[in-house]
Amino acid sequence: MTITTPIIPNKQTFAKRPNKPHELNLEAICVFMATGFFMGSDTYWKDEVCLLPGHNHTIDDVGFLVNSEPWFHWHYTPRDISFEDTLAEYIELLRSITKEQVGDNPVILPLSGGLDSRSQALILKDLPNSVHGYSYSFKGGFAEHEISKDIAQVCGFSFSPFIIQPGYLWDCIDELAQINGCYSEFTHPRQMAILPELKAMTGVFSLGHWGDVLFDRGAPEQTTEADIIPLLFKKMVKPKGLELAQQLWQLWNLPGDFTSYFMDRIETDLSAIAIDNVSAKVRAFKTSQWAHRWTTTNLSVFAAAHPITLPYYDNRMCDFVCTVPEAYLADRRLQIAHLQQDEGLASITWQDHKPFSLNTYLYNKVPYNLPYRVWNKLQRTGQALMGEPYVQRNWELQFVGTENNEVLKSHIFNTEFHQFIPESIVQDIHQHFLTTDPVHYSHPLSMLLTLAQWHKQYKKCL
């Protein structure tokens, strides 16, 4: 049997490796703790792999992976083409892919304050399908759903707003672990908080994931070839996640040191991408790693409610990006130019540059943005003084507060888990989160929670 994986798979497919022991892949778990996702084909186990994207995989009759050969290679082959012609091609490609993917089905469109879902909205606006948009905001956080509501109104879509409540994770953590296999930390997929409501909707999802990577710079200007590995290392690892990985590396007596191992992994995978342009090379690396092993993992939550479609995941979109001059991809130029063709959508706030819109975002700099920055600071300070902290991050809903902390402790402090991860390590990270640096220690704390949940469900396999 041959399994052909897309350039960006919308689900992860696993297979067994022959002649490998059923043992924990401790090096891979250390990478997971440091970054929040597994690299390449890594899994929790030495005898199991996640099938690589853009490959033809030969699987034997008993489910073992016999061979893998790439059918796609990332490249940078820019055409001699004007920006206007490139824009026209991009719009037509997005339209044709979206139309083909959604067919005659009603469409469920998650909307945000960014550009990807807004670009989809502009395409869907002109299709005959009925479209229902929805969005969510954190309780006590920025009202992102208000921007989304404005987008839906301009496009004539029905719309549902949701406010994500603190502590929602604890009622659904077992279900989430089953859905994503514990291959992603649990604080990110906010859609779990409204999964019953999503299941009650009708249609197929049209998801805008990865558009922001394909249609932007891969690396900052002036980045050189020598800068790539340090740049990727910095982007991939979380500082306190790195500390946790180093602790586990030593605990498990793995050879060498974690940092050297991880840098070597980046260098090896990067060397397989035969692209000279630094920005295009970094984009290709991100897509083959992040998209496949992090973003795709959390798509499983949407898929638990309804079929999913992803126009930016389409092979044709990846092929197109490989031929577009970097200058046209940089700074979201194509997406912005597309959206500026619709005055109603272009005039709505762009969340990354609030309160400015797509017509005025270039003014998001001093002194033009000072009045908003002052007003926003005063608003957040006043909210805090009233005992309602401003919520900006997913983990704040799950880990902050006495009730959350008690439930969290019940998951990460138990004798069986401490046979795998010593209580001293868990206690150290938990205390640092509570008393010194919650922002940075939220990542290793979340990773320990994920590992504890994985251990609870799969310890029988150890």
Secondary structure, DSSP 8 states (H G I E B T S, - for coil): -EEE--SS-SS--EEE-TT--S-B-HHHHHHHHHHSS--TT--SBTTEEE--TTEEEEE-TTSBEEEEEES--------S--HHHHHHHHHHHHHHHHHHHHTTS-EEEE--SSSHHHHHHHHHHTSSS-EEEEEEEETTB--HHHHHHHHHHHHT-EEEEEEE-TTGGGGTHHHHHHHHTT-S-TTS-GGGGGHHHHHHS-SEEE--TTHHHHTS-SS-TT--GGGHHHHHHHHH--HHHHHHHHHHHHHTT-SS-HHHHHHHHHHHHHHT-----HHHHHHHHHIIIIIIIIIHHHHHHHHTTS-EE-GGGSHHHHHHHTTS-HHHHGGGHHHHHHHTTSHHHHTSB-GGGTT-BTTTGGG-STTTTHHHHHHHHHHHHHHHHTT---B-SHHHHHHSSHHHHHHHHHHH--HHHHTTS-HHHHHHHHHHHHHT-HHHHHHHHHHHHHHHHHHHHHGGG-
